[in-house]
Amino acid sequence: MSLDLVFDYVFSPAFFHGALLTLIITVISLFFGMIAGLVVALLQESRVKALQFVTLLYLWLFRGTPVLFQIIFIYNVLPTFGIMLSAFASAVIALSLNEGAYMAEIIRSGLQAVKKGQRTAGLALGMSRFAVMRYIVIPQAARIVLPPTGNQMIGMLKTSALVSVVAVEELLLVANQTASSNFKYFEALTAAGIYYLALTTIFMGFQFLLERALDRKRQRDKRPPVPLMARLTALTEEAEAR
């Protein structure tokens, strides 16, 4: 065991590049996963049966199979259909689609937590459905969705290690290859663990700042309502009373 070797690995270009690629994969996959989750969550509220069936099929497939299986399937099977993808692209697509399935349920629960009476009241005030979703539903749902989304960010960071099976040179693969060359597994994996803990700490801090910002906004929104909001509140209470 050599602590000097651990620090040499931590500050080596290979480990830094692996950690940077891990961060890039995490951020990109989470971004597209959130978009996919939002789209699926909105489609679940659609009254079109065909769209509801497609979303259920998507959720069933990507929540019912392991992430590792999805990564290997996309990387190895799609080329047989003429769809040639790099290992990086295959990893991002697989992680994004898997994340989208879980984000869809998180976002849907946030949307459903907003009382239907508020939507009805917004429509009664002459707002379009898009405006109701943008100005009434989503701001309230965001406060509910944010904490589990933060957990998904941290989970995605750790799940990204699975892409090493398709030879994406992320942090875990770099550590494993380094250790295989000299059998210094403790030093190499400890260095990788330091990077993972550092990135996780950054994500947790980012989540904390977002939650603080939402709390401050919620405190500001407790001011006496303007006439439009007062009317919206009255219509909401009337709709719920029926």
N, C-alpha and C positions, 0 to 999 in steps of 0.2 A: 504494500500500500504506500503510495507516494502522493502527498498533497501537492507537491510542486508540479507533478505531472498533471494532476487535476486542473490546476490553474493554467498550465500550458495549454491544455485542451480547451478550457473555457475561452481563452483569448486567441485561439488559433483561427485562421481564416476559414478552415473547413467547417468547424463547429458553428462559427458565426453565420456562414452561408446557409448551413442546415437549419439553424434557428430562424433565420430570415425567411427561408422558403416555407417553413412550418407556419410562420405568421401570415405570409401571403396566402397560402392555401386556406388557412382558417378564416381570414377576413373575406376572401372572395367567395368561398363556399357559404359562409354565413349570410353574406349580402344577397346572393342569388337564392339561397334557401328561404330567407325572409320574404323576398318577392314572390317566390313560388307559394309559400305558405299563405300570404295575403290573398293571392289570386284564388287559391283553392278554398280558403275560408269564405271569400265573397261568393264563389260559385256554389258553395254548400247552401247559401241562403237563397239561391235562385229557385224559382218555381218550375224550371224546366227539368223534367225527369231525366233526360239524357245527360245533362250536365251533372246532375246529382250522382248518376250512376258512374260517370267517368271519374269524379272526385273520390267516390267510395272505392273504386277499383285501384286508383293511385295510392290511396291511404293503405288499402289492404296489402298491396304489393310491397311498398317500401317500409311499412311498419311490421310486416310479417316475415321479412327475410333479414339476415344479418348484414351489417354494413360491409363486412369483408367480402361476403358473397356478391354484393352489388358492385363493388370496386372491380373484382376479378371478372365478373360477368361482362361489364361494360368494356373492360380493357381487352378481353380475349374473344368475346362473342361478336361484338359489333363489326370488327374487321371482316368477319365471314360474310357480312352483308354489304361489303364495300365501303363501310364507314371507317376510315382510317383516322385514329386519334392518337395523340402523344400520350405518354404515361401521365403527364401533368394534367392534360385536359380530361382524360378519363377519370382521374382521381377527383378533380373539381366537380365534374358532372355528377358522379356518384354521390359525393358528400352533399352537394347542393340538393339533389333530389331527395335524399334521405332526410336532410334537415328540413326541407319544405314540408314533408309529411308530418313532422312533429310540430313545426311552427304553425301549421294550419290549425291544429287542435288548440294550441295556445291562443292564437289570434281569434279563433271562433268563440272560445270561452270568454274572451275579453269583449267581443262584440255583443254576445248574448247577455252579458252582465249589464249592459246599458238598457234601461227600461224601454219597452216598446212604445210606451206612452209619449216619450220624448220625441221619437221619430214621427209619430202621428201628429204631435203638436207642431213640429217643424214643417211638415207637409201642409198643415192647416194654415200656417203663416205664409204660404206661397213659396217655400223653398223647394228646390228640386231635390230628387233623391240623392244626387251627387253632393249637393250642398249640405244636406242633412248628414250624410256620411262623413263629410270633411269637417264640418264645423261643430257637430253635436256628438256623433258616435265615436269617431276615431280619437279625439282628444281625451275622452273619458276612458275609452278602452286602453289607451296607451299606458295609463297609470296601473292598470291591472296586468297588462302584458309584460311590462318592463322587467319585474323581478325574475319570472321564469325565463325570459329571453336572456338575461344575464347568465343564468345557469347554463343555458344552451351554448352561449359563447365559450364558457370554460369547458363544457363537454366537447365542443367541436375541436378545441385546441388539443385535447387528449386523443380524440378519435382520429385526428389527422395522422397519428403515428401509423395507422393501418395502411396508409398508401405506400409504405415501404415495401409491401409485397409485390408491387408493380414497378419497383426500382426507381421510385421518385426519391431523390437524394435529400430527403428532409432530415430532421435532427436525429431521429432514432436510427435510421439507416446509416448515417455518418458515424454515429457512436458505435454501432454494431460492427461496421467495416473496420473502424479504427482498432477496436478491441480484438477482432479476429486476426489482425496482422501481428500483434505482439502479446495477445492473451492478457492484456491489462483491462479486464472487464470492469473491475471496480472503479478505476479511475475514469474510464470512458463513459460509463453509465452515470457516474456521479456528476460529471460535467454536463451531460445531457439533462439530468434531473435539475441541476441548478438553473439551466435555461428555461425548463418547463415551469419551475416555481416562479421565476422572474416574470415570465409572460403571463402566468395565471394571476400574479399579484397586480400586474398592470391592468388586466381585464377587470379584476375585482374593484380596483380603484376607479376605473371608468364607469362601471355600473353604479358605484356609490355616488359619484358626481352627478350622474343622470338622475338618480332617485332624489338627490338633494335639490336639483333644479326643478323637478316636477313638484316636489313638496313646496318650494317657494312660490311656484306658479299657482298651486292650489290655494295657498294662503292669500295671494293677491286676488284670486277669483272670489274670495269670501266677502268682498266689498258689497254694499247695497246694490241690488240689480238695477240695470237700466230698464226703461219701459219695455223694450223688446224682450229682454230676458224675463221680466216680470210676467209678460203676456205668455211667453213660452211655458213658464212654470205653472201658470194658471191653467193653460190648456192641457198640460201634462196631468195635473191632478184631476181635471175633469175627465180625461180619457181613461185614467186608471179607475175612476169611480164607477164607470159604466160596467 
